Amino acid sequence: MKKFFKLEENNTNISTEVLAGLTTFFAMAYILFVAPSILGTTGMPTQAIFLATIIASAVSTLIMALFANVPYVQAPGLGLATFFSYTVVLQLGFSWQQALALVFLCGLINVTITVTKIRRLIIRSIPEVLQHAIGGGIGIFVAYIGIKNAGFLKFITDQSGISSINGLTYQKSMTHFKSGISSIVSNGSVTPSLINFNQIAPILALAGLAITIYLVIRGFKGAILLGIIITTILGIPLGVTKLDAATGNSLATAFSQLGATFGAAFGSKGMGSLFNDPSRFLLAIMTIFAFSLTDIFDTIGTFIGTGKRTGIFSKQDEQEFFNGHGFKSKMDRSLFSDAIGSVIAAICGTSNVTTFVESASGIGVGGRTGLTSLVAAVMFLLSSFLAPLIAVIPDAATAPALIIVGIMMMGAFKNINWSDLEEAIPAFFASVFMALCYSISYGIAAGFIFFIVVKVAKKKFTEIHPMLVVCTCLFILNFVVLAIIE
């Protein structure tokens, strides 16, 4: 195992990698229960989604572990699952089977882009200042996820600020909603503010944050994972850790329902009917484009933000990536492993699989090789049997880990000259917009756009890589497409 994963070469050991894998898994285990809740709104059987999520996550993460040998974990992305359900199915009118077919086609496009080295050109085109901004921005994003999950914030909006409910345009006369309210979209009138800390879960999260900080500062081995465990235990007498959580997940029921979703993308209700209506052909193409662009840049942002700073992708690996052929570099293999994930997801019957930004939590405790991913993949497989045990870990326990890891990652900002507006403006938009828009790809888009604006203003046209211009135009086109289909 040491030789296969090259542990000594990557300055790590088995115990560190196991701790890293467990930390990453517990930081993102929520997706096992959130994905079925979101995708279930489309009419898909939730128990089947639960099992499909486990299978797709485990298989794609195993590929990342064994083929790429990097500590990244894959699972259906939360943002992509939301887009799948509320936009593609509930708003645009595609059946969930057709939506799975769209995910499959998106995966094929991403594999093609990776194999033909288009992703390599994209990464080469990203200026160094934006690479640092992406790294620090992911730190802000991860920390913000932690702060939000901890329940430290509340968001206030009045009736005039509500844009839509359950994916439908909100009207003041609407007072009742069939099957309740599953989603609310508000405009810029939403105001975030600090809670009054009169609820036990945020107080537990605050205590967990203090405990985790103490353990990290004192240099305890496995401090972040230990913080998750201690906070979970403290939550039992407080009623935050629900020992009876997820008892509704039955493995037998899940397997019996899986037949409804497994391979549904290729049936008569999926790929067989996707392009039957000529009037919806362009809409289908635009939807695939939106899926693909988000998935591609989410992954690129995660790899750049976490891999270069920590040495997971070394200078030598970077040179092999840009100058070599085939899959010689870890970056090449990592991008391919990520790209194949959505293909696997569509076959299993769930939304796009992507490299989770929560992988940063395992990297933060020292994970450097595919052994970290292997441990997480095994945990995904075990979770089919241990769903109740995993479900008891509350957000209040994992949120502190994300906050601490986010702080660690923000060290990339030190490489940016903030006193020079030529660097500061695109860096600001690339980093801060990730958290504000809750999207790595949108942060990258903002950074690209304002990098070009600044360089045009300074008449430094030669410093703009042609591929950067192409990507920026695609982002703008994507925003136009979303404005049309929303």
Secondary structure by P-SEA (a helix, b strand, c coil): cccccccccccccaaaaaaaaaaaaaaccccccaaaaaaccccccaaaaaaaaaaaaaaaaaaaaccccccccccccaaaaaaacccccccccccaaaaaaaaaaaaaaaaaaaaaaaaaaaaaaccaaaaaaaaaaaaaaaaaaaaaaaccbbbbbccccccccccccccccccccccccccccccccbbbbbcccccaaaaaaaaaaaaaaaaaaacccaaaaaaaaaaaaaacccccccccccccccaaaaaaaccccccccccccccccccccccaaaaaaaaaaaaaaaaaaaaaaaaaacccccccccaaaaaaaacccccccaaaaaaaaaaaaaaaaaaaccccccccccaaaaaaaccccaaaaaaaaaaaaacccaaaaaaacccccaaaaaaaaaaaaccccccccccccaaaaaaaaacaaaaaaccaaaaaaaaaaaaaaaaaaacccccccaaaaaaaaaaaaaaaaaaaac
